Amino acid sequence: MKSIKDFAFAALPTQIGFMAVVLILCMCCCSGRSEYSSVKNNGSWTVEFHPLNTTLEEEFTLNSGDSIAVNSDIKSGSIAVRIGKENSTPVYEGNSSELGYFEVTVHEDGVYIISLSGNRAEGEISFRSEISS
């Protein structure tokens, strides 16, 4: 006659398999979801996110002496920002602990890529090009 332990151990592989499937579904469906609005016009880019779990990019054509004004209000999670020309050292790299309002001045003409990456980030960030006089 089989004991209760025999039945419990016999069901163990099935229980572990079921828990693994549930865990994988939660990781794929719940944590990687992004909901955001992204608006770019007239030298500005604004992104609102609830949450952001991806990387977004926009291009700005700037001249030497121009700057990008950055203004962020991050409620939770984390974001990383990179501003630079393709295949070049970035003129700015930072994360949500360093953000708020600041300006980044560029010293070369060209197309600058602003990259915004989020990890469970909630909030808003805007980038605005400021033309030098």
C-alpha positions in Angstrom: 0.0 0.0 0.0 1.3 3.5 -0.9 1.7 6.1 1.7 0.8 9.8 1.5 4.5 10.6 1.0 4.5 8.5 -2.2 1.6 10.4 -3.7 3.1 13.8 -2.7 6.5 12.9 -4.3 4.8 11.5 -7.4 3.0 14.7 -8.0 6.1 16.9 -7.4 7.4 17.1 -11.0 3.9 18.1 -12.2 3.6 20.8 -9.6 7.1 22.2 -10.4 6.3 22.2 -14.1 3.0 24.1 -13.5 4.7 26.7 -11.3 7.5 27.2 -13.9 4.9 27.8 -16.6 3.0 30.3 -14.4 6.3 32.1 -13.6 7.3 32.4 -17.3 3.9 33.7 -18.3 4.0 36.3 -15.5 7.5 37.4 -16.6 6.6 37.7 -20.3 3.1 39.2 -19.9 3.3 41.4 -16.8 6.7 42.9 -16.4 7.6 43.7 -20.0 4.5 45.6 -20.9 4.8 49.3 -21.9 2.2 51.9 -22.2 3.3 55.3 -23.4 2.5 58.3 -25.6 5.2 59.9 -27.6 4.8 63.2 -29.4 7.5 64.9 -31.4 7.0 68.3 -33.1 8.8 71.6 -33.7 12.0 70.6 -32.0 10.5 68.9 -29.0 9.8 65.4 -27.9 7.5 64.5 -25.0 6.9 61.0 -23.6 4.4 60.0 -20.9 4.7 56.4 -19.7 2.7 54.1 -17.4 4.9 52.0 -17.5 7.9 52.1 -19.8 9.8 48.9 -20.2 11.5 49.5 -23.6 13.8 51.8 -25.4 12.6 54.7 -27.5 14.7 56.9 -29.8 14.3 60.2 -31.6 16.6 62.2 -33.8 17.3 66.0 -33.5 19.4 67.9 -36.0 21.5 70.4 -34.1 24.3 72.9 -34.8 27.3 73.6 -32.7 26.3 75.7 -29.7 22.6 74.5 -29.7 21.4 72.7 -26.6 18.7 70.2 -25.6 16.6 71.1 -22.5 15.6 68.0 -20.6 12.7 68.1 -18.0 11.6 64.9 -16.3 9.2 63.9 -13.6 9.8 60.2 -12.8 7.3 58.8 -10.2 8.7 55.3 -10.0 10.9 52.8 -11.7 14.0 53.9 -13.5 15.0 55.4 -16.8 18.2 56.0 -18.6 18.9 58.7 -21.1 21.6 58.8 -23.8 22.2 61.8 -26.1 24.8 61.6 -28.8 25.7 61.2 -32.5 25.6 57.7 -33.9 29.0 55.8 -33.4 30.3 58.6 -31.2 30.9 59.1 -27.5 27.6 60.5 -26.1 27.4 64.1 -25.0 25.2 62.9 -22.1 24.4 59.7 -20.3 22.4 59.5 -17.1 19.7 57.8 -15.2 16.6 58.8 -13.3 18.5 59.6 -10.1 20.4 62.4 -12.0 17.4 63.8 -13.9 15.1 66.8 -13.3 15.7 69.9 -15.4 19.0 70.4 -17.2 20.4 71.4 -20.5 23.0 69.7 -22.7 25.0 71.8 -25.2 26.4 70.2 -28.3 29.7 71.3 -29.8 29.4 69.8 -33.3 26.8 70.0 -36.1 25.0 66.8 -36.8 22.1 64.5 -36.1 21.8 63.6 -32.4 20.0 60.5 -31.2 18.1 60.8 -27.9 17.6 57.3 -26.4 15.2 56.8 -23.6 15.1 53.4 -21.8 12.7 52.5 -19.0 12.5 49.8 -16.4 9.0 49.8 -14.8 9.2 53.6 -15.2 6.1 55.8 -14.5 6.2 59.5 -15.3 7.0 62.0 -18.0 10.0 63.4 -19.8 10.5 66.1 -22.4 13.3 67.1 -24.6 13.4 70.5 -26.4 16.0 71.8 -28.8 17.3 75.3 -28.0 18.8 77.1 -30.9 21.9 79.2 -30.1 21.7 82.8 -31.1 
